[in-house]
Amino acid sequence: MAATEQPAGPLKLPLGSPTPTSKPVQAAALTPDQQQKYDWVLEQVKAWTEVPSAKDKAGPITDKERFWLTRECLLRYLRATKWHQKDAVKRILETLTWRRDYGTDEVLTAEHISPENETGKQIIVGYDNQAHPCHYLNPGRQNTDPSPRQVQHLVYMLERVIDLMPPNQEKLALLINFKSSKTRTNTAPGIGLAREVLNILQTHYPERLGKALIINVPWVVWGFFKLITPFIDPLTRDKLKFNEDMRQYVPEEQLWTEFNGKLDFDYDHEVYWPALAALCKERRDARWEKWIAGGKHIGEHEDYLAGASDKGVSGSVPASAAAADEALAEKTGELAISDSAPAPAPATSAVADVATNGEAKEA
């Protein structure tokens, strides 16, 4: 497919893949004891036929929910519960219930969330040295009053950053710039909102944070972090890096200039928002096609779904999966950018359409 270039000037689109030198850390092989515990959890989860609900949404488990229950998903909950199988199963089911009740797939659409991101207070662009997608939070660009949609906004963006994870990667890099703006000098969120967000992250997105890189921390925010520290898991606290040279963690060419990098990125909501939705939808659709081709298994391997392996959990991939492999390989290429930007690459078809027509299907 021919590359589509954006006009000369700052990058306004998300990047689709890491630099060639950015590599995920190889996951350690499971010990025999860990494998036995995983096998037990898998059998318990495969036996589920119903998903409970706190909001009158109880009913049969759906294919989308089965699709979410990958091998790596189950392992994340096992690690988060220190390999206590019963605790892991309980938490997985609680998250399935939460996802259904919260509407992660139906309620949290690009259209619904769009007003929250009109100023670019959250963006996903670039990857760090370990190929974690970079999710930037810019509290100084806050444009709305505290509301449930603010929390939904963060959840929506977490789901999108997961869509953009390359093969063999399951964690993200969170980059937070507490620099104030003319319209907002106090960039610390309220304690109540922060506790709600922390609860969602730690309960329903375990083992997803690779690093949190935080800059321009004023004394008010330092006080805020001291207040919320008791609510942060100790393992998470160890991943927080304050006011360091972020170039040691993220390649300069994919690190936003606001973090002392060389990625000249300018947020234009009318360009970026539909492009992000289109790119993420392509990634999800490609993974979905591979899941179906592989037999629609609970416990499917995420590296297979992401196109890094030609074998699914069943051990062999049907011939019908070949087309899905080719589509995924095409759809996981980087977006094309101008010669003046740091990382040119072929564009995906949907993002090329957005760049040209400003249209995208709902994410």
BAMISE-296996 format. One record per residue (C-alpha): residue number from 1; residue in one letter; y, z, x. Coordinates in Angstrom, 2 decimals. Each point is the difference from the previous one (the first is absolute). Layout:
<pts>
pt miza->NUM	drenza->A	py->Y	pz->Z	px->X
...
</pts>
This chain:
<pts>
pt miza->1	drenza->M	py->0.00	pz->0.00	px->0.00
pt miza->2	drenza->A	py->3.41	pz->-0.84	px->1.37
pt miza->3	drenza->A	py->2.21	pz->2.94	px->0.90
pt miza->4	drenza->T	py->3.05	pz->0.64	px->-2.13
pt miza->5	drenza->E	py->3.03	pz->1.30	px->1.87
pt miza->6	drenza->Q	py->2.67	pz->2.20	px->-1.44
pt miza->7	drenza->P	py->3.63	pz->-0.90	px->0.72
pt miza->8	drenza->A	py->1.37	pz->0.98	px->3.40
pt miza->9	drenza->G	py->1.25	pz->3.57	px->0.16
pt miza->10	drenza->P	py->-1.47	pz->3.44	px->-0.70
pt miza->11	drenza->L	py->-3.54	pz->0.27	px->-1.35
pt miza->12	drenza->K	py->-0.08	pz->0.61	px->-3.75
pt miza->13	drenza->L	py->-3.74	pz->-0.22	px->-0.67
pt miza->14	drenza->P	py->-2.91	pz->2.36	px->0.71
pt miza->15	drenza->L	py->-2.16	pz->-0.74	px->3.04
pt miza->16	drenza->G	py->-3.62	pz->-0.77	px->-0.75
pt miza->17	drenza->S	py->-1.82	pz->1.11	px->3.16
pt miza->18	drenza->P	py->0.37	pz->2.03	px->3.21
pt miza->19	drenza->T	py->0.82	pz->-1.34	px->3.45
pt miza->20	drenza->P	py->-3.01	pz->-1.23	px->2.02
pt miza->21	drenza->T	py->0.20	pz->3.14	px->2.16
pt miza->22	drenza->S	py->-0.06	pz->2.44	px->-2.94
pt miza->23	drenza->K	py->-3.57	pz->1.15	px->-0.53
pt miza->24	drenza->P	py->-1.50	pz->2.56	px->-2.40
pt miza->25	drenza->V	py->-1.77	pz->2.96	px->1.57
pt miza->26	drenza->Q	py->-3.74	pz->-0.55	px->-0.28
pt miza->27	drenza->A	py->-1.54	pz->2.42	px->-2.49
pt miza->28	drenza->A	py->-2.68	pz->2.27	px->1.40
pt miza->29	drenza->A	py->-3.56	pz->-0.59	px->-1.18
pt miza->30	drenza->L	py->-1.32	pz->2.51	px->-2.49
pt miza->31	drenza->T	py->-2.34	pz->2.69	px->1.29
pt miza->32	drenza->P	py->-3.39	pz->0.27	px->-1.71
pt miza->33	drenza->D	py->1.27	pz->3.05	px->-1.92
pt miza->34	drenza->Q	py->3.16	pz->-1.80	px->-1.09
pt miza->35	drenza->Q	py->-2.02	pz->-3.03	px->-1.07
pt miza->36	drenza->Q	py->-2.27	pz->2.20	px->-2.09
pt miza->37	drenza->K	py->2.99	pz->1.61	px->-1.69
pt miza->38	drenza->Y	py->1.58	pz->-3.39	px->-0.66
pt miza->39	drenza->D	py->-3.24	pz->-1.31	px->-1.52
pt miza->40	drenza->W	py->-0.11	pz->3.02	px->-2.33
pt miza->41	drenza->V	py->3.61	pz->-0.52	px->-1.12
pt miza->42	drenza->L	py->-0.62	pz->-3.70	px->-0.53
pt miza->43	drenza->E	py->-2.97	pz->0.66	px->-2.27
pt miza->44	drenza->Q	py->2.01	pz->2.48	px->-2.04
pt miza->45	drenza->V	py->2.90	pz->-2.43	px->-0.42
pt miza->46	drenza->K	py->-2.26	pz->-2.95	px->-0.84
pt miza->47	drenza->A	py->-1.40	pz->2.02	px->-2.90
pt miza->48	drenza->W	py->3.41	pz->0.36	px->-1.68
pt miza->49	drenza->T	py->0.33	pz->-1.86	px->-3.28
pt miza->50	drenza->E	py->3.08	pz->1.74	px->-1.43
pt miza->51	drenza->V	py->3.40	pz->1.01	px->1.37
pt miza->52	drenza->P	py->1.61	pz->3.07	px->-1.60
pt miza->53	drenza->S	py->3.68	pz->0.14	px->-0.88
pt miza->54	drenza->A	py->2.69	pz->2.56	px->-0.68
pt miza->55	drenza->K	py->1.92	pz->-2.52	px->-2.11
pt miza->56	drenza->D	py->-2.54	pz->-1.31	px->-2.50
pt miza->57	drenza->K	py->-0.98	pz->-2.86	px->2.30
pt miza->58	drenza->A	py->-3.60	pz->1.07	px->0.62
pt miza->59	drenza->G	py->-2.56	pz->-2.78	px->-0.13
pt miza->60	drenza->P	py->-2.51	pz->-2.11	px->1.91
pt miza->61	drenza->I	py->0.67	pz->-0.55	px->3.68
pt miza->62	drenza->T	py->1.60	pz->-3.41	px->0.51
pt miza->63	drenza->D	py->-0.65	pz->-2.66	px->2.61
pt miza->64	drenza->K	py->3.43	pz->0.69	px->1.51
pt miza->65	drenza->E	py->-0.98	pz->3.63	px->0.46
pt miza->66	drenza->R	py->-3.35	pz->-0.97	px->1.50
pt miza->67	drenza->F	py->1.84	pz->-2.39	px->2.32
pt miza->68	drenza->W	py->2.20	pz->2.89	px->1.18
pt miza->69	drenza->L	py->-3.08	pz->2.08	px->0.88
pt miza->70	drenza->T	py->-0.68	pz->-1.56	px->3.41
pt miza->71	drenza->R	py->-2.05	pz->1.49	px->2.79
pt miza->72	drenza->E	py->3.15	pz->0.89	px->1.90
pt miza->73	drenza->C	py->1.54	pz->1.56	px->-3.11
pt miza->74	drenza->L	py->-2.94	pz->2.39	px->-0.36
pt miza->75	drenza->L	py->0.15	pz->0.79	px->3.72
pt miza->76	drenza->R	py->3.72	pz->0.81	px->-0.20
pt miza->77	drenza->Y	py->-0.71	pz->2.68	px->-2.58
pt miza->78	drenza->L	py->-2.93	pz->1.32	px->2.02
pt miza->79	drenza->R	py->2.22	pz->0.36	px->3.07
pt miza->80	drenza->A	py->2.77	pz->1.59	px->-2.09
pt miza->81	drenza->T	py->-2.45	pz->2.60	px->-1.33
pt miza->82	drenza->K	py->-1.51	pz->0.60	px->3.46
pt miza->83	drenza->W	py->-3.25	pz->-1.66	px->-1.09
pt miza->84	drenza->H	py->-0.67	pz->2.24	px->-2.99
pt miza->85	drenza->Q	py->-1.77	pz->-2.49	px->-2.26
pt miza->86	drenza->K	py->0.53	pz->1.77	px->-3.32
pt miza->87	drenza->D	py->3.71	pz->0.51	px->0.71
pt miza->88	drenza->A	py->0.32	pz->-3.67	px->0.93
pt miza->89	drenza->V	py->-1.67	pz->-1.16	px->-3.22
pt miza->90	drenza->K	py->2.21	pz->2.30	px->-2.06
pt miza->91	drenza->R	py->3.16	pz->-1.29	px->1.67
pt miza->92	drenza->I	py->-1.00	pz->-3.66	px->-0.29
pt miza->93	drenza->L	py->-0.53	pz->0.39	px->-3.74
pt miza->94	drenza->E	py->3.30	pz->1.86	px->-0.33
pt miza->95	drenza->T	py->1.77	pz->-2.87	px->1.72
pt miza->96	drenza->L	py->-1.71	pz->-2.57	px->-2.22
pt miza->97	drenza->T	py->1.27	pz->1.98	px->-2.99
pt miza->98	drenza->W	py->3.48	pz->0.24	px->1.50
pt miza->99	drenza->R	py->0.15	pz->-3.73	px->0.77
pt miza->100	drenza->R	py->-1.02	pz->-0.84	px->-3.56
pt miza->101	drenza->D	py->2.43	pz->2.47	px->-1.57
pt miza->102	drenza->Y	py->2.86	pz->-0.83	px->2.36
pt miza->103	drenza->G	py->-0.45	pz->-3.74	px->-0.48
pt miza->104	drenza->T	py->-0.12	pz->-1.10	px->3.62
pt miza->105	drenza->D	py->-1.35	pz->-3.42	px->-1.04
pt miza->106	drenza->E	py->1.66	pz->-0.52	px->-3.39
pt miza->107	drenza->V	py->3.21	pz->2.06	px->-0.28
pt miza->108	drenza->L	py->1.31	pz->-0.29	px->3.56
pt miza->109	drenza->T	py->1.04	pz->-3.64	px->0.00
pt miza->110	drenza->A	py->2.56	pz->-1.70	px->2.22
pt miza->111	drenza->E	py->2.26	pz->-0.50	px->-3.01
pt miza->112	drenza->H	py->-0.13	pz->3.68	px->-1.00
pt miza->113	drenza->I	py->0.69	pz->1.24	px->3.55
pt miza->114	drenza->S	py->2.56	pz->-2.66	px->0.96
pt miza->115	drenza->P	py->3.18	pz->1.98	px->-0.94
pt miza->116	drenza->E	py->-1.03	pz->2.77	px->2.38
pt miza->117	drenza->N	py->-0.09	pz->-2.32	px->3.01
pt miza->118	drenza->E	py->3.12	pz->-2.09	px->-0.57
pt miza->119	drenza->T	py->1.69	pz->1.54	px->3.06
pt miza->120	drenza->G	py->-3.07	pz->-0.20	px->2.24
pt miza->121	drenza->K	py->-0.60	pz->3.73	px->0.16
pt miza->122	drenza->Q	py->-3.65	pz->-0.79	px->0.69
pt miza->123	drenza->I	py->-1.26	pz->-3.05	px->1.87
pt miza->124	drenza->I	py->-3.29	pz->-1.09	px->1.52
pt miza->125	drenza->V	py->0.45	pz->-2.18	px->3.06
pt miza->126	drenza->G	py->-1.85	pz->-0.26	px->3.32
pt miza->127	drenza->Y	py->-2.87	pz->1.92	px->1.58
pt miza->128	drenza->D	py->-0.22	pz->2.64	px->2.71
pt miza->129	drenza->N	py->-2.05	pz->-0.09	px->3.22
pt miza->130	drenza->Q	py->-3.15	pz->1.02	px->-1.86
pt miza->131	drenza->A	py->0.55	pz->-2.59	px->-2.75
pt miza->132	drenza->H	py->1.12	pz->2.55	px->-2.58
pt miza->133	drenza->P	py->2.35	pz->-1.74	px->-2.48
pt miza->134	drenza->C	py->3.51	pz->1.43	px->0.33
pt miza->135	drenza->H	py->1.37	pz->1.56	px->-3.19
pt miza->136	drenza->Y	py->3.70	pz->0.84	px->0.38
pt miza->137	drenza->L	py->1.75	pz->2.62	px->-2.11
pt miza->138	drenza->N	py->3.82	pz->-0.07	px->-0.01
pt miza->139	drenza->P	py->1.26	pz->3.03	px->-2.00
pt miza->140	drenza->G	py->3.61	pz->-0.95	px->0.78
pt miza->141	drenza->R	py->-0.47	pz->-3.04	px->-2.25
pt miza->142	drenza->Q	py->-0.94	pz->2.11	px->-3.01
pt miza->143	drenza->N	py->1.28	pz->-1.77	px->-3.14
pt miza->144	drenza->T	py->-1.51	pz->1.95	px->-2.90
pt miza->145	drenza->D	py->-0.08	pz->3.55	px->-1.34
pt miza->146	drenza->P	py->-3.17	pz->2.11	px->0.28
pt miza->147	drenza->S	py->-2.54	pz->-1.16	px->-2.57
pt miza->148	drenza->P	py->-3.74	pz->-0.65	px->-0.39
pt miza->149	drenza->R	py->0.67	pz->-3.62	px->0.99
pt miza->150	drenza->Q	py->1.14	pz->1.12	px->3.44
pt miza->151	drenza->V	py->-3.46	pz->1.44	px->0.61
pt miza->152	drenza->Q	py->-1.61	pz->-3.08	px->-1.56
pt miza->153	drenza->H	py->2.04	pz->-2.07	px->2.45
pt miza->154	drenza->L	py->-1.59	pz->1.72	px->2.99
pt miza->155	drenza->V	py->-3.49	pz->-0.33	px->-1.50
pt miza->156	drenza->Y	py->0.60	pz->-3.70	px->-0.70
pt miza->157	drenza->M	py->1.09	pz->-0.58	px->3.60
pt miza->158	drenza->L	py->-3.00	pz->1.92	px->1.34
pt miza->159	drenza->E	py->-2.27	pz->-2.28	px->-2.01
pt miza->160	drenza->R	py->1.80	pz->-3.04	px->1.43
pt miza->161	drenza->V	py->-0.21	pz->1.23	px->3.60
pt miza->162	drenza->I	py->-3.75	pz->0.47	px->-0.52
pt miza->163	drenza->D	py->-0.15	pz->-3.62	px->-1.22
pt miza->164	drenza->L	py->1.54	pz->-1.08	px->3.32
pt miza->165	drenza->M	py->-2.34	pz->1.93	px->2.28
pt miza->166	drenza->P	py->-1.78	pz->-2.39	px->2.40
pt miza->167	drenza->P	py->-3.77	pz->0.07	px->0.51
pt miza->168	drenza->N	py->-1.40	pz->3.23	px->1.47
pt miza->169	drenza->Q	py->3.16	pz->1.94	px->-0.86
pt miza->170	drenza->E	py->0.29	pz->2.65	px->-2.72
pt miza->171	drenza->K	py->3.14	pz->1.92	px->1.03
pt miza->172	drenza->L	py->3.74	pz->-0.63	px->-0.11
pt miza->173	drenza->A	py->3.01	pz->0.85	px->2.12
pt miza->174	drenza->L	py->2.80	pz->1.73	px->-1.90
pt miza->175	drenza->L	py->3.46	pz->-0.48	px->1.54
pt miza->176	drenza->I	py->2.80	pz->2.11	px->-1.49
pt miza->177	drenza->N	py->3.69	pz->-0.40	px->0.85
pt miza->178	drenza->F	py->2.10	pz->2.90	px->-1.29
pt miza->179	drenza->K	py->3.24	pz->-1.69	px->1.00
pt miza->180	drenza->S	py->2.64	pz->0.69	px->-2.64
pt miza->181	drenza->S	py->2.06	pz->-2.68	px->-1.72
pt miza->182	drenza->K	py->3.45	pz->-0.22	px->-1.58
pt miza->183	drenza->T	py->-1.52	pz->0.66	px->-3.41
pt miza->184	drenza->R	py->-2.54	pz->2.62	px->1.07
pt miza->185	drenza->T	py->0.55	pz->2.66	px->2.67
pt miza->186	drenza->N	py->-2.79	pz->2.42	px->-0.99
pt miza->187	drenza->T	py->-3.17	pz->-2.00	px->0.60
pt miza->188	drenza->A	py->-2.51	pz->2.82	px->-0.55
pt miza->189	drenza->P	py->-1.98	pz->-0.33	px->-3.25
pt miza->190	drenza->G	py->-0.27	pz->2.94	px->-2.38
pt miza->191	drenza->I	py->-2.73	pz->2.55	px->0.68
pt miza->192	drenza->G	py->-1.65	pz->-0.58	px->-3.38
pt miza->193	drenza->L	py->-0.17	pz->-3.75	px->0.50
pt miza->194	drenza->A	py->-1.24	pz->0.44	px->3.58
pt miza->195	drenza->R	py->-2.79	pz->2.33	px->-1.08
pt miza->196	drenza->E	py->-1.11	pz->-2.45	px->-2.69
pt miza->197	drenza->V	py->-0.07	pz->-2.87	px->2.49
pt miza->198	drenza->L	py->-1.87	pz->2.09	px->2.58
pt miza->199	drenza->N	py->-2.58	pz->0.99	px->-2.60
pt miza->200	drenza->I	py->-0.61	pz->-3.64	px->-0.92
pt miza->201	drenza->L	py->-0.25	pz->-1.09	px->3.64
pt miza->202	drenza->Q	py->-2.33	pz->2.77	px->1.09
pt miza->203	drenza->T	py->-2.14	pz->0.03	px->-3.15
pt miza->204	drenza->H	py->-0.30	pz->-3.68	px->-0.87
pt miza->205	drenza->Y	py->0.69	pz->-1.82	px->3.29
pt miza->206	drenza->P	py->-1.94	pz->2.08	px->2.54
pt miza->207	drenza->E	py->-0.42	pz->-1.26	px->3.54
pt miza->208	drenza->R	py->2.57	pz->-2.75	px->-0.56
pt miza->209	drenza->L	py->2.78	pz->1.15	px->2.34
pt miza->210	drenza->G	py->-0.23	pz->-1.27	px->3.55
pt miza->211	drenza->K	py->3.43	pz->1.16	px->1.19
pt miza->212	drenza->A	py->3.32	pz->1.11	px->-1.47
pt miza->213	drenza->L	py->2.93	pz->-1.00	px->2.21
pt miza->214	drenza->I	py->3.23	pz->1.72	px->-1.03
pt miza->215	drenza->I	py->3.51	pz->-0.55	px->1.38
pt miza->216	drenza->N	py->3.58	pz->1.18	px->-0.58
pt miza->217	drenza->V	py->-1.10	pz->3.40	px->-1.25
pt miza->218	drenza->P	py->3.12	pz->2.08	px->-0.92
pt miza->219	drenza->W	py->-0.06	pz->3.80	px->-0.18
pt miza->220	drenza->V	py->-0.28	pz->-0.10	px->-3.80
pt miza->221	drenza->V	py->-3.17	pz->-2.07	px->0.26
pt miza->222	drenza->W	py->-1.39	pz->2.25	px->2.74
pt miza->223	drenza->G	py->0.39	pz->2.85	px->-2.46
pt miza->224	drenza->F	py->-1.72	pz->-2.09	px->-2.65
pt miza->225	drenza->F	py->-2.98	pz->-0.67	px->2.28
pt miza->226	drenza->K	py->-0.29	pz->3.72	px->0.76
pt miza->227	drenza->L	py->-0.16	pz->0.70	px->-3.73
pt miza->228	drenza->I	py->-2.72	pz->-2.56	px->-0.71
pt miza->229	drenza->T	py->-2.04	pz->0.61	px->3.17
pt miza->230	drenza->P	py->-2.27	pz->2.55	px->-1.74
pt miza->231	drenza->F	py->-1.00	pz->-2.72	px->-2.47
pt miza->232	drenza->I	py->-0.90	pz->-2.55	px->2.70
pt miza->233	drenza->D	py->-3.58	pz->-0.16	px->1.24
pt miza->234	drenza->P	py->-0.23	pz->1.05	px->3.69
pt miza->235	drenza->L	py->-1.62	pz->-3.31	px->0.97
pt miza->236	drenza->T	py->2.91	pz->-1.83	px->-1.65
pt miza->237	drenza->R	py->2.58	pz->2.15	px->1.82
pt miza->238	drenza->D	py->-1.47	pz->-1.10	px->3.32
pt miza->239	drenza->K	py->0.77	pz->-3.63	px->-0.90
pt miza->240	drenza->L	py->3.75	pz->0.60	px->-0.46
pt miza->241	drenza->K	py->2.21	pz->-1.27	px->2.83
pt miza->242	drenza->F	py->3.71	pz->0.91	px->-0.09
pt miza->243	drenza->N	py->2.86	pz->-1.87	px->1.72
pt miza->244	drenza->E	py->-2.23	pz->-1.61	px->2.62
pt miza->245	drenza->D	py->0.29	pz->-3.47	px->1.51
pt miza->246	drenza->M	py->-1.91	pz->-1.87	px->-2.70
pt miza->247	drenza->R	py->-0.57	pz->-2.96	px->2.31
pt miza->248	drenza->Q	py->-2.87	pz->1.95	px->1.54
pt miza->249	drenza->Y	py->-1.78	pz->-0.22	px->-3.36
pt miza->250	drenza->V	py->1.09	pz->-3.37	px->-1.45
pt miza->251	drenza->P	py->0.36	pz->-3.36	px->1.83
pt miza->252	drenza->E	py->3.70	pz->-0.78	px->0.41
pt miza->253	drenza->E	py->-0.34	pz->-3.36	px->-1.70
pt miza->254	drenza->Q	py->-1.36	pz->1.66	px->-3.15
pt miza->255	drenza->L	py->2.17	pz->3.14	px->0.10
pt miza->256	drenza->W	py->3.11	pz->-0.11	px->-2.20
pt miza->257	drenza->T	py->3.29	pz->0.02	px->1.90
pt miza->258	drenza->E	py->0.99	pz->3.19	px->-1.87
pt miza->259	drenza->F	py->-2.78	pz->1.71	px->1.97
pt miza->260	drenza->N	py->1.16	pz->-1.51	px->3.31
pt miza->261	drenza->G	py->-2.36	pz->-2.96	px->-0.25
pt miza->262	drenza->K	py->0.65	pz->-3.74	px->0.15
pt miza->263	drenza->L	py->-1.04	pz->-0.98	px->-3.52
pt miza->264	drenza->D	py->3.20	pz->-1.24	px->-1.63
pt miza->265	drenza->F	py->-0.82	pz->0.70	px->-3.63
pt miza->266	drenza->D	py->2.51	pz->-0.16	px->-2.86
pt miza->267	drenza->Y	py->-1.09	pz->1.23	px->-3.42
pt miza->268	drenza->D	py->0.73	pz->-2.50	px->-2.77
pt miza->269	drenza->H	py->-1.66	pz->1.25	px->-3.18
pt miza->270	drenza->E	py->-0.06	pz->-3.41	px->-1.69
pt miza->271	drenza->V	py->-1.94	pz->-1.42	px->2.96
pt miza->272	drenza->Y	py->-2.10	pz->2.87	px->1.30
pt miza->273	drenza->W	py->-1.23	pz->1.60	px->-3.25
pt miza->274	drenza->P	py->-1.72	pz->-3.06	px->-1.54
pt miza->275	drenza->A	py->-1.32	pz->-1.03	px->3.43
pt miza->276	drenza->L	py->-1.60	pz->3.42	px->0.51
pt miza->277	drenza->A	py->-1.56	pz->-0.14	px->-3.47
pt miza->278	drenza->A	py->-1.37	pz->-3.49	px->0.62
pt miza->279	drenza->L	py->-1.46	pz->0.80	px->3.42
pt miza->280	drenza->C	py->-1.67	pz->3.18	px->-1.22
pt miza->281	drenza->K	py->-1.46	pz->-1.74	px->-3.04
pt miza->282	drenza->E	py->-1.53	pz->-2.67	px->2.23
pt miza->283	drenza->R	py->-1.62	pz->2.67	px->2.18
pt miza->284	drenza->R	py->-1.37	pz->1.91	px->-2.99
pt miza->285	drenza->D	py->-1.28	pz->-3.16	px->-1.67
pt miza->286	drenza->A	py->-1.77	pz->-1.09	px->3.20
pt miza->287	drenza->R	py->-1.69	pz->3.39	px->0.39
pt miza->288	drenza->W	py->-0.95	pz->-0.02	px->-3.68
pt miza->289	drenza->E	py->-1.63	pz->-3.42	px->0.37
pt miza->290	drenza->K	py->-2.01	pz->1.24	px->2.97
pt miza->291	drenza->W	py->-1.07	pz->3.13	px->-1.87
pt miza->292	drenza->I	py->-1.29	pz->-2.12	px->-2.88
pt miza->293	drenza->A	py->-1.72	pz->-2.45	px->2.37
pt miza->294	drenza->G	py->-1.66	pz->2.89	px->1.84
pt miza->295	drenza->G	py->-1.56	pz->1.39	px->-3.18
pt miza->296	drenza->K	py->2.67	pz->2.40	px->-1.37
pt miza->297	drenza->H	py->-1.40	pz->3.02	px->1.82
pt miza->298	drenza->I	py->1.36	pz->3.52	px->0.05
pt miza->299	drenza->G	py->0.14	pz->0.93	px->3.68
pt miza->300	drenza->E	py->0.92	pz->-3.50	px->1.18
pt miza->301	drenza->H	py->1.30	pz->-0.26	px->3.57
pt miza->302	drenza->E	py->3.76	pz->-0.43	px->0.30
pt miza->303	drenza->D	py->-0.32	pz->-2.11	px->3.16
pt miza->304	drenza->Y	py->-2.10	pz->-2.46	px->-2.01
pt miza->305	drenza->L	py->2.58	pz->-0.05	px->-2.82
pt miza->306	drenza->A	py->2.79	pz->-0.58	px->2.54
pt miza->307	drenza->G	py->-1.84	pz->-2.94	px->1.58
pt miza->308	drenza->A	py->-0.97	pz->1.65	px->3.30
pt miza->309	drenza->S	py->-3.73	pz->-0.17	px->-0.74
pt miza->310	drenza->D	py->-2.20	pz->-2.59	px->-1.67
pt miza->311	drenza->K	py->-2.43	pz->2.64	px->-1.25
pt miza->312	drenza->G	py->0.54	pz->2.27	px->-2.95
pt miza->313	drenza->V	py->-1.74	pz->3.25	px->-0.83
pt miza->314	drenza->S	py->-3.00	pz->-1.97	px->-1.27
pt miza->315	drenza->G	py->-0.57	pz->-1.24	px->3.55
pt miza->316	drenza->S	py->0.54	pz->-3.67	px->-0.72
pt miza->317	drenza->V	py->2.75	pz->-1.94	px->-1.71
pt miza->318	drenza->P	py->-0.85	pz->-2.64	px->-2.60
pt miza->319	drenza->A	py->1.04	pz->-3.57	px->0.71
pt miza->320	drenza->S	py->2.60	pz->0.37	px->-2.75
pt miza->321	drenza->A	py->1.92	pz->2.39	px->2.26
pt miza->322	drenza->A	py->0.80	pz->-2.70	px->2.57
pt miza->323	drenza->A	py->2.93	pz->-1.28	px->-2.03
pt miza->324	drenza->A	py->1.31	pz->3.54	px->-0.36
pt miza->325	drenza->D	py->-0.22	pz->0.45	px->3.78
pt miza->326	drenza->E	py->2.01	pz->-3.15	px->0.60
pt miza->327	drenza->A	py->2.61	pz->1.01	px->-2.59
pt miza->328	drenza->L	py->0.38	pz->3.46	px->1.52
pt miza->329	drenza->A	py->0.37	pz->-1.39	px->3.51
pt miza->330	drenza->E	py->2.79	pz->-2.24	px->-1.24
pt miza->331	drenza->K	py->1.69	pz->2.73	px->-2.01
pt miza->332	drenza->T	py->0.06	pz->2.57	px->2.81
pt miza->333	drenza->G	py->2.17	pz->-2.14	px->2.29
pt miza->334	drenza->E	py->3.49	pz->1.21	px->0.85
pt miza->335	drenza->L	py->2.99	pz->-1.22	px->-1.90
pt miza->336	drenza->A	py->2.04	pz->-2.75	px->1.62
pt miza->337	drenza->I	py->3.39	pz->1.02	px->1.30
pt miza->338	drenza->S	py->2.76	pz->-1.75	px->1.87
pt miza->339	drenza->D	py->0.01	pz->-0.69	px->3.73
pt miza->340	drenza->S	py->2.62	pz->2.72	px->0.41
pt miza->341	drenza->A	py->-2.30	pz->2.64	px->-1.49
pt miza->342	drenza->P	py->-2.63	pz->1.77	px->2.13
pt miza->343	drenza->A	py->-3.39	pz->-1.09	px->-1.36
pt miza->344	drenza->P	py->-0.44	pz->-3.50	px->-1.48
pt miza->345	drenza->A	py->-3.20	pz->-0.70	px->-1.91
pt miza->346	drenza->P	py->-1.42	pz->-2.10	px->-2.85
pt miza->347	drenza->A	py->1.08	pz->0.98	px->-3.51
pt miza->348	drenza->T	py->-2.28	pz->0.66	px->-2.93
pt miza->349	drenza->S	py->0.30	pz->-2.30	px->-2.97
pt miza->350	drenza->A	py->1.35	pz->2.57	px->-2.46
pt miza->351	drenza->V	py->2.66	pz->1.27	px->2.40
pt miza->352	drenza->A	py->0.99	pz->-3.53	px->0.86
pt miza->353	drenza->D	py->0.52	pz->-0.59	px->-3.73
pt miza->354	drenza->V	py->2.13	pz->3.13	px->-0.23
pt miza->355	drenza->A	py->2.10	pz->-1.00	px->2.98
pt miza->356	drenza->T	py->0.61	pz->-3.36	px->-1.62
pt miza->357	drenza->N	py->0.15	pz->0.83	px->-3.72
pt miza->358	drenza->G	py->0.63	pz->3.73	px->-0.16
pt miza->359	drenza->E	py->-2.98	pz->0.49	px->-2.33
pt miza->360	drenza->A	py->-3.14	pz->2.07	px->0.25
pt miza->361	drenza->K	py->-2.76	pz->1.29	px->-2.21
pt miza->362	drenza->E	py->-0.01	pz->3.69	px->-0.84
pt miza->363	drenza->A	py->-1.51	pz->2.33	px->2.59
</pts>
